[in-house]
Amino acid sequence: MTEKPILVGDFNLREIEELKVLARRRKALVLAHYYCPPAVQEVANFVGDSLGLSQTAAASPVEVIIFAGVHFMAETASILCPEKKVVLVNPEAGCPMADMITYKGLAARKMELPGAAVLTYVNSPAAVKTLSDMCCTSANVVPVLKSIPAKTVLMTPDQNLAAFAQKLVPEKKIISWDGFCPTHHRLSQRILNGLKVKYPEALVAAHPECRPEVLATADFIGSTSAIIKYTKGETTREFIILTEQGIGHCLRLDRPDAVFHFPEGMICPNMKKNTLADLRRALETLSPEVRVSAEIRRAALAPIEKMLRIT
Ligand code: SF4
């Protein structure tokens, strides 16, 4: 007779416990981004944003990192800790925004902008980072930008993060790349207005990857970690959250008394490729490993380390 799985909400608790045991047996640290499916977040030792995950990977004494996220995140972890084995849970999980910029494209643009510094969002390929003066995340973009001596800064690849930063750091002249995150960029002011009419009491928290016209009417703008902190610190019990729906898992754990509304379709299909089955396979086989060549690693590490010093 097959035992029935214990299901709580969408979770199969037995499977989650099994995977936790497997991770311990493999002496692996499981990291998951806030946008991953909730069940995968439940298995993880640490759930965070791209910066927090890489820093955790680097600080941990564990030799094997199992990364539930997208390719550039595992790549960044491997750059920061080359002595560790970094395994990406699903090798098909890429980032369309990161794919909107290439080494060749950036090299050509730099030729047209002599004197401009290049500030690259971590959501980018390692090769692109090698051409950048500094990297940033949505959590630290303002202090990082302010620390750059050049007045003119080419910000890549996210045009919306660049527009957000320009508002907060007007003393810089920002030239932006024309990339965007399809999940956040699809959100229009019309959709947000509809939600505001439906939930008039709710506070609006938005990620800076959203379009400027969407950010213009938000009550709070910040990275995923900042949004979590914001909702924890507010007494309001109703929020409209303008970022990927996976964050809802952490938000609800932290504020079980509150209601979180998300616009329809705020889902990153790549983050959702990190399934429990993939996680099990990654833990069993400790593959596929993500590794960056020594040459690219050396050059990409410098702008990442500069950012970490500022942060
Ligand atoms: S949410 Fe957007 S930026 Fe993040 S991984 Fe998905 S496509 Fe890339």
py3Dmol code that shows the C-alpha trace and the ligand (Angstrom):
import py3Dmol

protein = """\
ATOM      1  CA  MET A   1       0.000   0.000   0.000  1.00  0.00           C
ATOM      2  CA  THR A   2       1.374   3.431  -0.910  1.00  0.00           C
ATOM      3  CA  GLU A   3       1.324   5.922   1.913  1.00  0.00           C
ATOM      4  CA  LYS A   4      -0.560   9.114   1.212  1.00  0.00           C
ATOM      5  CA  PRO A   5       1.660  12.216   1.054  1.00  0.00           C
ATOM      6  CA  ILE A   6       1.035  14.813   3.776  1.00  0.00           C
ATOM      7  CA  LEU A   7      -0.164  17.853   1.894  1.00  0.00           C
ATOM      8  CA  VAL A   8      -0.330  21.286   3.474  1.00  0.00           C
ATOM      9  CA  GLY A   9      -1.471  23.916   0.993  1.00  0.00           C
ATOM     10  CA  ASP A  10       0.594  23.223  -2.110  1.00  0.00           C
ATOM     11  CA  PHE A  11       3.320  21.429  -0.211  1.00  0.00           C
ATOM     12  CA  ASN A  12       4.138  17.818   0.097  1.00  0.00           C
ATOM     13  CA  LEU A  13       5.807  18.071   3.516  1.00  0.00           C
ATOM     14  CA  ARG A  14       7.262  14.578   3.330  1.00  0.00           C
ATOM     15  CA  GLU A  15       9.030  15.365   0.064  1.00  0.00           C
ATOM     16  CA  ILE A  16      10.371  18.623   1.495  1.00  0.00           C
ATOM     17  CA  GLU A  17      11.737  16.822   4.557  1.00  0.00           C
ATOM     18  CA  GLU A  18      13.297  14.130   2.329  1.00  0.00           C
ATOM     19  CA  LEU A  19      15.066  16.771   0.268  1.00  0.00           C
ATOM     20  CA  LYS A  20      16.349  18.529   3.374  1.00  0.00           C
ATOM     21  CA  VAL A  21      17.797  15.222   4.596  1.00  0.00           C
ATOM     22  CA  LEU A  22      19.306  14.596   1.159  1.00  0.00           C
ATOM     23  CA  ALA A  23      20.911  18.068   1.170  1.00  0.00           C
ATOM     24  CA  ARG A  24      22.439  17.386   4.583  1.00  0.00           C
ATOM     25  CA  ARG A  25      23.722  14.019   3.402  1.00  0.00           C
ATOM     26  CA  ARG A  26      25.312  15.675   0.352  1.00  0.00           C
ATOM     27  CA  LYS A  27      26.776  18.388   2.641  1.00  0.00           C
ATOM     28  CA  ALA A  28      25.210  20.949   0.334  1.00  0.00           C
ATOM     29  CA  LEU A  29      23.866  24.426   1.016  1.00  0.00           C
ATOM     30  CA  VAL A  30      20.577  25.003  -0.819  1.00  0.00           C
ATOM     31  CA  LEU A  31      19.942  28.606  -1.855  1.00  0.00           C
ATOM     32  CA  ALA A  32      16.683  29.799  -3.380  1.00  0.00           C
ATOM     33  CA  HIS A  33      15.604  33.142  -4.799  1.00  0.00           C
ATOM     34  CA  TYR A  34      12.360  34.713  -3.543  1.00  0.00           C
ATOM     35  CA  TYR A  35      10.812  34.128  -6.990  1.00  0.00           C
ATOM     36  CA  CYS A  36      11.231  30.336  -6.871  1.00  0.00           C
ATOM     37  CA  PRO A  37       8.211  28.122  -6.200  1.00  0.00           C
ATOM     38  CA  PRO A  38       7.263  28.131  -2.483  1.00  0.00           C
ATOM     39  CA  ALA A  39       7.984  24.402  -2.043  1.00  0.00           C
ATOM     40  CA  VAL A  40      11.568  24.943  -3.249  1.00  0.00           C
ATOM     41  CA  GLN A  41      11.916  27.900  -0.874  1.00  0.00           C
ATOM     42  CA  GLU A  42      10.818  25.571   1.941  1.00  0.00           C
ATOM     43  CA  VAL A  43      13.718  23.200   1.236  1.00  0.00           C
ATOM     44  CA  ALA A  44      16.307  25.975   1.014  1.00  0.00           C
ATOM     45  CA  ASN A  45      18.715  26.803   3.838  1.00  0.00           C
ATOM     46  CA  PHE A  46      18.558  30.430   2.771  1.00  0.00           C
ATOM     47  CA  VAL A  47      16.030  32.374   0.684  1.00  0.00           C
ATOM     48  CA  GLY A  48      17.019  35.800  -0.576  1.00  0.00           C
ATOM     49  CA  ASP A  49      17.661  38.220  -3.409  1.00  0.00           C
ATOM     50  CA  SER A  50      20.520  37.820  -5.865  1.00  0.00           C
ATOM     51  CA  LEU A  51      22.969  39.829  -3.753  1.00  0.00           C
ATOM     52  CA  GLY A  52      22.089  38.089  -0.489  1.00  0.00           C
ATOM     53  CA  LEU A  53      22.311  34.662  -2.095  1.00  0.00           C
ATOM     54  CA  SER A  54      25.773  35.283  -3.552  1.00  0.00           C
ATOM     55  CA  GLN A  55      27.039  36.739  -0.294  1.00  0.00           C
ATOM     56  CA  THR A  56      25.678  33.742   1.612  1.00  0.00           C
ATOM     57  CA  ALA A  57      27.342  31.370  -0.865  1.00  0.00           C
ATOM     58  CA  ALA A  58      30.666  33.172  -0.434  1.00  0.00           C
ATOM     59  CA  ALA A  59      30.470  33.272   3.359  1.00  0.00           C
ATOM     60  CA  SER A  60      29.503  29.618   3.830  1.00  0.00           C
ATOM     61  CA  PRO A  61      32.175  27.007   4.624  1.00  0.00           C
ATOM     62  CA  VAL A  62      30.141  24.409   2.681  1.00  0.00           C
ATOM     63  CA  GLU A  63      31.779  23.156  -0.521  1.00  0.00           C
ATOM     64  CA  VAL A  64      28.659  22.468  -2.566  1.00  0.00           C
ATOM     65  CA  ILE A  65      26.076  25.143  -3.363  1.00  0.00           C
ATOM     66  CA  ILE A  66      22.783  24.075  -4.904  1.00  0.00           C
ATOM     67  CA  PHE A  67      21.339  27.188  -6.518  1.00  0.00           C
ATOM     68  CA  ALA A  68      17.625  27.519  -7.203  1.00  0.00           C
ATOM     69  CA  GLY A  69      17.471  30.650  -9.315  1.00  0.00           C
ATOM     70  CA  VAL A  70      18.577  31.597 -12.809  1.00  0.00           C
ATOM     71  CA  HIS A  71      21.879  31.205 -14.621  1.00  0.00           C
ATOM     72  CA  PHE A  72      23.465  34.605 -13.955  1.00  0.00           C
ATOM     73  CA  MET A  73      22.943  34.134 -10.202  1.00  0.00           C
ATOM     74  CA  ALA A  74      24.771  30.802 -10.122  1.00  0.00           C
ATOM     75  CA  GLU A  75      27.467  32.380 -12.302  1.00  0.00           C
ATOM     76  CA  THR A  76      27.897  35.245  -9.814  1.00  0.00           C
ATOM     77  CA  ALA A  77      28.134  32.761  -6.937  1.00  0.00           C
ATOM     78  CA  SER A  78      30.809  30.843  -8.847  1.00  0.00           C
ATOM     79  CA  ILE A  79      32.747  34.069  -9.506  1.00  0.00           C
ATOM     80  CA  LEU A  80      32.663  34.917  -5.802  1.00  0.00           C
ATOM     81  CA  CYS A  81      33.607  31.436  -4.611  1.00  0.00           C
ATOM     82  CA  PRO A  82      35.513  29.570  -7.334  1.00  0.00           C
ATOM     83  CA  GLU A  83      36.688  26.918  -4.883  1.00  0.00           C
ATOM     84  CA  LYS A  84      33.083  25.788  -4.409  1.00  0.00           C
ATOM     85  CA  LYS A  85      30.980  23.624  -6.652  1.00  0.00           C
ATOM     86  CA  VAL A  86      27.942  25.676  -7.719  1.00  0.00           C
ATOM     87  CA  VAL A  87      25.098  23.613  -9.139  1.00  0.00           C
ATOM     88  CA  LEU A  88      22.142  25.254 -10.893  1.00  0.00           C
ATOM     89  CA  VAL A  89      18.937  23.358 -10.117  1.00  0.00           C
ATOM     90  CA  ASN A  90      17.614  23.721 -13.675  1.00  0.00           C
ATOM     91  CA  PRO A  91      20.142  24.512 -16.431  1.00  0.00           C
ATOM     92  CA  GLU A  92      17.288  25.819 -18.603  1.00  0.00           C
ATOM     93  CA  ALA A  93      16.558  28.643 -16.142  1.00  0.00           C
ATOM     94  CA  GLY A  94      17.962  31.733 -17.821  1.00  0.00           C
ATOM     95  CA  CYS A  95      17.085  35.410 -17.589  1.00  0.00           C
ATOM     96  CA  PRO A  96      15.666  37.169 -20.669  1.00  0.00           C
ATOM     97  CA  MET A  97      16.894  40.528 -19.340  1.00  0.00           C
ATOM     98  CA  ALA A  98      20.444  39.218 -19.024  1.00  0.00           C
ATOM     99  CA  ASP A  99      20.162  37.932 -22.591  1.00  0.00           C
ATOM    100  CA  MET A 100      19.355  41.457 -23.836  1.00  0.00           C
ATOM    101  CA  ILE A 101      23.014  42.459 -23.575  1.00  0.00           C
ATOM    102  CA  THR A 102      26.127  40.851 -25.026  1.00  0.00           C
ATOM    103  CA  TYR A 103      29.862  41.376 -24.661  1.00  0.00           C
ATOM    104  CA  LYS A 104      30.107  42.460 -28.304  1.00  0.00           C
ATOM    105  CA  GLY A 105      27.179  44.869 -28.045  1.00  0.00           C
ATOM    106  CA  LEU A 106      28.532  46.541 -24.910  1.00  0.00           C
ATOM    107  CA  ALA A 107      32.062  46.764 -26.336  1.00  0.00           C
ATOM    108  CA  ALA A 108      30.677  48.618 -29.373  1.00  0.00           C
ATOM    109  CA  ARG A 109      28.573  50.995 -27.224  1.00  0.00           C
ATOM    110  CA  LYS A 110      31.548  51.810 -25.012  1.00  0.00           C
ATOM    111  CA  MET A 111      33.482  52.939 -28.092  1.00  0.00           C
ATOM    112  CA  GLU A 112      30.709  55.471 -28.772  1.00  0.00           C
ATOM    113  CA  LEU A 113      30.811  56.797 -25.198  1.00  0.00           C
ATOM    114  CA  PRO A 114      34.416  57.530 -24.263  1.00  0.00           C
ATOM    115  CA  GLY A 115      34.645  58.838 -20.711  1.00  0.00           C
ATOM    116  CA  ALA A 116      31.418  57.228 -19.555  1.00  0.00           C
ATOM    117  CA  ALA A 117      31.616  54.708 -16.722  1.00  0.00           C
ATOM    118  CA  VAL A 118      29.704  51.461 -17.124  1.00  0.00           C
ATOM    119  CA  LEU A 119      27.437  50.335 -14.304  1.00  0.00           C
ATOM    120  CA  THR A 120      25.984  46.884 -14.836  1.00  0.00           C
ATOM    121  CA  TYR A 121      23.099  45.297 -12.984  1.00  0.00           C
ATOM    122  CA  VAL A 122      24.054  41.864 -11.659  1.00  0.00           C
ATOM    123  CA  ASN A 123      21.282  40.479 -13.882  1.00  0.00           C
ATOM    124  CA  SER A 124      23.759  40.157 -16.758  1.00  0.00           C
ATOM    125  CA  PRO A 125      26.204  37.622 -18.209  1.00  0.00           C
ATOM    126  CA  ALA A 126      29.675  37.320 -16.644  1.00  0.00           C
ATOM    127  CA  ALA A 127      31.316  38.410 -19.930  1.00  0.00           C
ATOM    128  CA  VAL A 128      29.393  41.708 -19.795  1.00  0.00           C
ATOM    129  CA  LYS A 129      30.554  42.295 -16.229  1.00  0.00           C
ATOM    130  CA  THR A 130      34.162  42.086 -17.434  1.00  0.00           C
ATOM    131  CA  LEU A 131      33.577  45.292 -19.430  1.00  0.00           C
ATOM    132  CA  SER A 132      31.948  47.118 -16.524  1.00  0.00           C
ATOM    133  CA  ASP A 133      33.423  49.518 -13.994  1.00  0.00           C
ATOM    134  CA  MET A 134      30.998  48.461 -11.304  1.00  0.00           C
ATOM    135  CA  CYS A 135      28.049  46.166 -10.720  1.00  0.00           C
ATOM    136  CA  CYS A 136      24.927  46.918  -8.731  1.00  0.00           C
ATOM    137  CA  THR A 137      21.721  45.292  -7.584  1.00  0.00           C
ATOM    138  CA  SER A 138      18.305  46.875  -7.169  1.00  0.00           C
ATOM    139  CA  ALA A 139      19.096  47.040  -3.423  1.00  0.00           C
ATOM    140  CA  ASN A 140      22.298  49.081  -3.711  1.00  0.00           C
ATOM    141  CA  VAL A 141      22.024  50.953  -7.008  1.00  0.00           C
ATOM    142  CA  VAL A 142      21.901  54.415  -5.387  1.00  0.00           C
ATOM    143  CA  PRO A 143      25.031  54.238  -3.176  1.00  0.00           C
ATOM    144  CA  VAL A 144      26.925  52.412  -5.908  1.00  0.00           C
ATOM    145  CA  LEU A 145      26.012  55.028  -8.509  1.00  0.00           C
ATOM    146  CA  LYS A 146      26.965  57.871  -6.166  1.00  0.00           C
ATOM    147  CA  SER A 147      30.369  56.261  -5.581  1.00  0.00           C
ATOM    148  CA  ILE A 148      31.301  56.360  -9.274  1.00  0.00           C
ATOM    149  CA  PRO A 149      33.600  59.329 -10.006  1.00  0.00           C
ATOM    150  CA  ALA A 150      32.487  59.816 -13.650  1.00  0.00           C
ATOM    151  CA  LYS A 151      29.545  62.154 -14.299  1.00  0.00           C
ATOM    152  CA  THR A 152      28.255  60.169 -17.277  1.00  0.00           C
ATOM    153  CA  VAL A 153      27.282  56.587 -16.578  1.00  0.00           C
ATOM    154  CA  LEU A 154      26.062  53.974 -19.018  1.00  0.00           C
ATOM    155  CA  MET A 155      23.682  51.751 -17.073  1.00  0.00           C
ATOM    156  CA  THR A 156      23.035  48.269 -18.370  1.00  0.00           C
ATOM    157  CA  PRO A 157      20.938  46.272 -19.085  1.00  0.00           C
ATOM    158  CA  ASP A 158      17.720  47.462 -17.352  1.00  0.00           C
ATOM    159  CA  GLN A 159      16.243  50.718 -18.656  1.00  0.00           C
ATOM    160  CA  ASN A 160      13.726  50.890 -15.787  1.00  0.00           C
ATOM    161  CA  LEU A 161      16.315  50.536 -13.031  1.00  0.00           C
ATOM    162  CA  ALA A 162      18.331  53.221 -14.857  1.00  0.00           C
ATOM    163  CA  ALA A 163      15.339  55.601 -14.946  1.00  0.00           C
ATOM    164  CA  PHE A 164      14.678  54.954 -11.254  1.00  0.00           C
ATOM    165  CA  ALA A 165      18.332  55.643 -10.373  1.00  0.00           C
ATOM    166  CA  GLN A 166      18.381  58.823 -12.477  1.00  0.00           C
ATOM    167  CA  LYS A 167      15.521  60.244 -10.407  1.00  0.00           C
ATOM    168  CA  LEU A 168      17.355  59.562  -7.153  1.00  0.00           C
ATOM    169  CA  VAL A 169      20.803  60.620  -8.337  1.00  0.00           C
ATOM    170  CA  PRO A 170      20.128  63.654 -10.577  1.00  0.00           C
ATOM    171  CA  GLU A 171      23.749  64.813 -10.459  1.00  0.00           C
ATOM    172  CA  LYS A 172      24.694  61.953 -12.794  1.00  0.00           C
ATOM    173  CA  LYS A 173      23.974  61.828 -16.498  1.00  0.00           C
ATOM    174  CA  ILE A 174      22.664  58.329 -17.054  1.00  0.00           C
ATOM    175  CA  ILE A 175      22.543  56.742 -20.462  1.00  0.00           C
ATOM    176  CA  SER A 176      20.586  53.530 -20.361  1.00  0.00           C
ATOM    177  CA  TRP A 177      20.734  50.263 -22.259  1.00  0.00           C
ATOM    178  CA  ASP A 178      17.329  49.318 -23.630  1.00  0.00           C
ATOM    179  CA  GLY A 179      16.895  46.017 -21.797  1.00  0.00           C
ATOM    180  CA  PHE A 180      14.053  45.154 -19.436  1.00  0.00           C
ATOM    181  CA  CYS A 181      12.609  42.342 -17.376  1.00  0.00           C
ATOM    182  CA  PRO A 182       9.604  40.968 -19.309  1.00  0.00           C
ATOM    183  CA  THR A 183       7.852  40.033 -16.052  1.00  0.00           C
ATOM    184  CA  HIS A 184       7.997  43.548 -14.572  1.00  0.00           C
ATOM    185  CA  HIS A 185       7.950  45.593 -17.789  1.00  0.00           C
ATOM    186  CA  ARG A 186       4.595  44.178 -18.901  1.00  0.00           C
ATOM    187  CA  LEU A 187       2.871  45.864 -15.995  1.00  0.00           C
ATOM    188  CA  SER A 188       1.097  49.044 -17.098  1.00  0.00           C
ATOM    189  CA  GLN A 189      -0.317  51.984 -15.212  1.00  0.00           C
ATOM    190  CA  ARG A 190      -3.771  50.922 -16.396  1.00  0.00           C
ATOM    191  CA  ILE A 191      -3.404  47.538 -14.680  1.00  0.00           C
ATOM    192  CA  LEU A 192      -2.169  49.211 -11.495  1.00  0.00           C
ATOM    193  CA  ASN A 193      -5.033  51.717 -11.561  1.00  0.00           C
ATOM    194  CA  GLY A 194      -7.492  48.828 -11.820  1.00  0.00           C
ATOM    195  CA  LEU A 195      -5.968  47.202  -8.730  1.00  0.00           C
ATOM    196  CA  LYS A 196      -6.050  50.485  -6.824  1.00  0.00           C
ATOM    197  CA  VAL A 197      -9.755  50.896  -7.569  1.00  0.00           C
ATOM    198  CA  LYS A 198     -10.391  47.295  -6.478  1.00  0.00           C
ATOM    199  CA  TYR A 199      -8.310  47.583  -3.285  1.00  0.00           C
ATOM    200  CA  PRO A 200      -8.456  51.270  -2.276  1.00  0.00           C
ATOM    201  CA  GLU A 201      -7.044  50.655   1.229  1.00  0.00           C
ATOM    202  CA  ALA A 202      -3.952  48.804   0.029  1.00  0.00           C
ATOM    203  CA  LEU A 203      -0.436  50.250   0.051  1.00  0.00           C
ATOM    204  CA  VAL A 204       1.511  49.737  -3.177  1.00  0.00           C
ATOM    205  CA  ALA A 205       5.065  48.345  -3.035  1.00  0.00           C
ATOM    206  CA  ALA A 206       6.902  48.143  -6.351  1.00  0.00           C
ATOM    207  CA  HIS A 207      10.194  46.752  -7.642  1.00  0.00           C
ATOM    208  CA  PRO A 208      12.337  49.246  -9.617  1.00  0.00           C
ATOM    209  CA  GLU A 209      12.296  46.919 -12.640  1.00  0.00           C
ATOM    210  CA  CYS A 210       8.740  48.229 -13.231  1.00  0.00           C
ATOM    211  CA  ARG A 211       8.150  51.049 -15.735  1.00  0.00           C
ATOM    212  CA  PRO A 212       8.592  54.655 -14.467  1.00  0.00           C
ATOM    213  CA  GLU A 213       4.865  55.439 -14.856  1.00  0.00           C
ATOM    214  CA  VAL A 214       4.043  52.472 -12.608  1.00  0.00           C
ATOM    215  CA  LEU A 215       6.640  53.490 -10.015  1.00  0.00           C
ATOM    216  CA  ALA A 216       5.319  57.070 -10.054  1.00  0.00           C
ATOM    217  CA  THR A 217       2.239  56.169  -8.017  1.00  0.00           C
ATOM    218  CA  ALA A 218       3.739  53.515  -5.723  1.00  0.00           C
ATOM    219  CA  ASP A 219       3.880  54.104  -1.973  1.00  0.00           C
ATOM    220  CA  PHE A 220       7.202  52.304  -1.763  1.00  0.00           C
ATOM    221  CA  ILE A 221       9.877  51.321  -4.286  1.00  0.00           C
ATOM    222  CA  GLY A 222      12.577  48.820  -3.423  1.00  0.00           C
ATOM    223  CA  SER A 223      14.293  45.513  -4.042  1.00  0.00           C
ATOM    224  CA  THR A 224      12.637  42.248  -3.043  1.00  0.00           C
ATOM    225  CA  SER A 225      14.361  42.298   0.368  1.00  0.00           C
ATOM    226  CA  ALA A 226      13.373  45.934   0.862  1.00  0.00           C
ATOM    227  CA  ILE A 227       9.726  45.158  -0.012  1.00  0.00           C
ATOM    228  CA  ILE A 228       9.695  42.373   2.600  1.00  0.00           C
ATOM    229  CA  LYS A 229      11.157  44.731   5.198  1.00  0.00           C
ATOM    230  CA  TYR A 230       8.663  47.453   4.250  1.00  0.00           C
ATOM    231  CA  THR A 231       5.572  45.258   4.625  1.00  0.00           C
ATOM    232  CA  LYS A 232       6.898  43.937   7.954  1.00  0.00           C
ATOM    233  CA  GLY A 233       7.281  47.480   9.271  1.00  0.00           C
ATOM    234  CA  GLU A 234       3.845  48.757   8.197  1.00  0.00           C
ATOM    235  CA  THR A 235       0.729  48.315  10.289  1.00  0.00           C
ATOM    236  CA  THR A 236      -1.515  48.257   7.202  1.00  0.00           C
ATOM    237  CA  ARG A 237      -3.047  44.874   6.497  1.00  0.00           C
ATOM    238  CA  GLU A 238      -3.445  45.118   2.742  1.00  0.00           C
ATOM    239  CA  PHE A 239      -0.793  45.532   0.072  1.00  0.00           C
ATOM    240  CA  ILE A 240      -0.547  45.537  -3.707  1.00  0.00           C
ATOM    241  CA  ILE A 241       2.808  43.990  -4.563  1.00  0.00           C
ATOM    242  CA  LEU A 242       4.353  44.828  -7.916  1.00  0.00           C
ATOM    243  CA  THR A 243       6.957  42.146  -8.339  1.00  0.00           C
ATOM    244  CA  GLU A 244       7.107  38.420  -9.023  1.00  0.00           C
ATOM    245  CA  GLN A 245       4.470  36.417  -7.145  1.00  0.00           C
ATOM    246  CA  GLY A 246       6.972  33.999  -5.560  1.00  0.00           C
ATOM    247  CA  ILE A 247       7.830  36.671  -2.991  1.00  0.00           C
ATOM    248  CA  GLY A 248       4.297  36.203  -1.641  1.00  0.00           C
ATOM    249  CA  HIS A 249       5.473  33.093   0.217  1.00  0.00           C
ATOM    250  CA  CYS A 250       7.894  35.070   2.427  1.00  0.00           C
ATOM    251  CA  LEU A 251       5.503  38.004   2.745  1.00  0.00           C
ATOM    252  CA  ARG A 252       2.715  35.769   4.056  1.00  0.00           C
ATOM    253  CA  LEU A 253       5.027  33.974   6.481  1.00  0.00           C
ATOM    254  CA  ASP A 254       6.181  37.315   7.897  1.00  0.00           C
ATOM    255  CA  ARG A 255       2.748  38.943   7.930  1.00  0.00           C
ATOM    256  CA  PRO A 256       0.118  36.213   8.278  1.00  0.00           C
ATOM    257  CA  ASP A 257      -2.368  38.910   9.295  1.00  0.00           C
ATOM    258  CA  ALA A 258      -2.022  40.803   6.000  1.00  0.00           C
ATOM    259  CA  VAL A 259      -3.423  40.314   2.501  1.00  0.00           C
ATOM    260  CA  PHE A 260      -1.149  40.668  -0.531  1.00  0.00           C
ATOM    261  CA  HIS A 261      -2.561  41.319  -3.986  1.00  0.00           C
ATOM    262  CA  PHE A 262      -0.481  40.716  -7.119  1.00  0.00           C
ATOM    263  CA  PRO A 263      -1.311  41.779 -10.658  1.00  0.00           C
ATOM    264  CA  GLU A 264      -2.244  38.805 -12.811  1.00  0.00           C
ATOM    265  CA  GLY A 265       0.674  37.204 -14.609  1.00  0.00           C
ATOM    266  CA  MET A 266       3.514  38.628 -12.491  1.00  0.00           C
ATOM    267  CA  ILE A 267       5.332  35.334 -12.913  1.00  0.00           C
ATOM    268  CA  CYS A 268       8.871  34.702 -14.128  1.00  0.00           C
ATOM    269  CA  PRO A 269       8.666  31.464 -16.132  1.00  0.00           C
ATOM    270  CA  ASN A 270      12.385  30.867 -15.665  1.00  0.00           C
ATOM    271  CA  MET A 271      12.275  31.037 -11.885  1.00  0.00           C
ATOM    272  CA  LYS A 272       9.377  28.589 -11.968  1.00  0.00           C
ATOM    273  CA  LYS A 273      11.585  26.084 -13.803  1.00  0.00           C
ATOM    274  CA  ASN A 274      13.155  25.301 -10.423  1.00  0.00           C
ATOM    275  CA  THR A 275      10.906  22.409  -9.438  1.00  0.00           C
ATOM    276  CA  LEU A 276      11.222  19.960  -6.537  1.00  0.00           C
ATOM    277  CA  ALA A 277      11.995  17.201  -9.065  1.00  0.00           C
ATOM    278  CA  ASP A 278      14.882  19.271 -10.477  1.00  0.00           C
ATOM    279  CA  LEU A 279      16.104  20.014  -6.980  1.00  0.00           C
ATOM    280  CA  ARG A 280      16.115  16.312  -6.144  1.00  0.00           C
ATOM    281  CA  ARG A 281      18.040  15.519  -9.340  1.00  0.00           C
ATOM    282  CA  ALA A 282      20.557  18.287  -8.617  1.00  0.00           C
ATOM    283  CA  LEU A 283      21.093  16.969  -5.090  1.00  0.00           C
ATOM    284  CA  GLU A 284      21.443  13.379  -6.260  1.00  0.00           C
ATOM    285  CA  THR A 285      23.845  14.082  -9.139  1.00  0.00           C
ATOM    286  CA  LEU A 286      25.475  17.335  -7.944  1.00  0.00           C
ATOM    287  CA  SER A 287      25.149  18.588 -11.506  1.00  0.00           C
ATOM    288  CA  PRO A 288      24.975  20.594 -13.714  1.00  0.00           C
ATOM    289  CA  GLU A 289      27.818  22.651 -12.336  1.00  0.00           C
ATOM    290  CA  VAL A 290      28.103  26.312 -13.351  1.00  0.00           C
ATOM    291  CA  ARG A 291      31.702  27.408 -13.766  1.00  0.00           C
ATOM    292  CA  VAL A 292      33.222  30.565 -15.184  1.00  0.00           C
ATOM    293  CA  SER A 293      36.584  30.445 -16.974  1.00  0.00           C
ATOM    294  CA  ALA A 294      39.507  31.783 -14.927  1.00  0.00           C
ATOM    295  CA  GLU A 295      40.069  34.666 -17.348  1.00  0.00           C
ATOM    296  CA  ILE A 296      36.434  35.863 -17.287  1.00  0.00           C
ATOM    297  CA  ARG A 297      36.229  35.279 -13.560  1.00  0.00           C
ATOM    298  CA  ARG A 298      39.231  37.506 -12.823  1.00  0.00           C
ATOM    299  CA  ALA A 299      37.828  40.395 -14.870  1.00  0.00           C
ATOM    300  CA  ALA A 300      34.225  39.984 -13.684  1.00  0.00           C
ATOM    301  CA  LEU A 301      35.206  39.771 -10.027  1.00  0.00           C
ATOM    302  CA  ALA A 302      36.612  43.329  -9.882  1.00  0.00           C
ATOM    303  CA  PRO A 303      33.292  45.203 -10.530  1.00  0.00           C
ATOM    304  CA  ILE A 304      31.416  42.807  -8.244  1.00  0.00           C
ATOM    305  CA  GLU A 305      33.917  43.261  -5.417  1.00  0.00           C
ATOM    306  CA  LYS A 306      33.812  47.043  -5.809  1.00  0.00           C
ATOM    307  CA  MET A 307      30.045  46.862  -5.376  1.00  0.00           C
ATOM    308  CA  LEU A 308      30.346  44.647  -2.308  1.00  0.00           C
ATOM    309  CA  ARG A 309      32.764  47.101  -0.708  1.00  0.00           C
ATOM    310  CA  ILE A 310      30.185  49.898  -1.117  1.00  0.00           C
ATOM    311  CA  THR A 311      27.365  47.690   0.153  1.00  0.00           C
TER     312      THR A 311
END
"""
ligand_1 = """\
8
SF4
S 12.157 38.140 -12.924
Fe 12.961 39.221 -14.694
S 15.034 39.825 -14.150
Fe 14.387 38.219 -12.691
S 15.101 36.308 -13.612
Fe 13.002 36.592 -14.307
S 13.247 37.663 -16.277
Fe 15.203 37.851 -15.211
"""
view = py3Dmol.view(width=600, height=400)
view.addModel(protein, "pdb")
view.setStyle({"model": 0}, {"cartoon": {"style": "trace"}})
view.addModel(ligand_1, "xyz")
view.setStyle({"model": 1}, {"stick": {}})
view.zoomTo()
view.show()
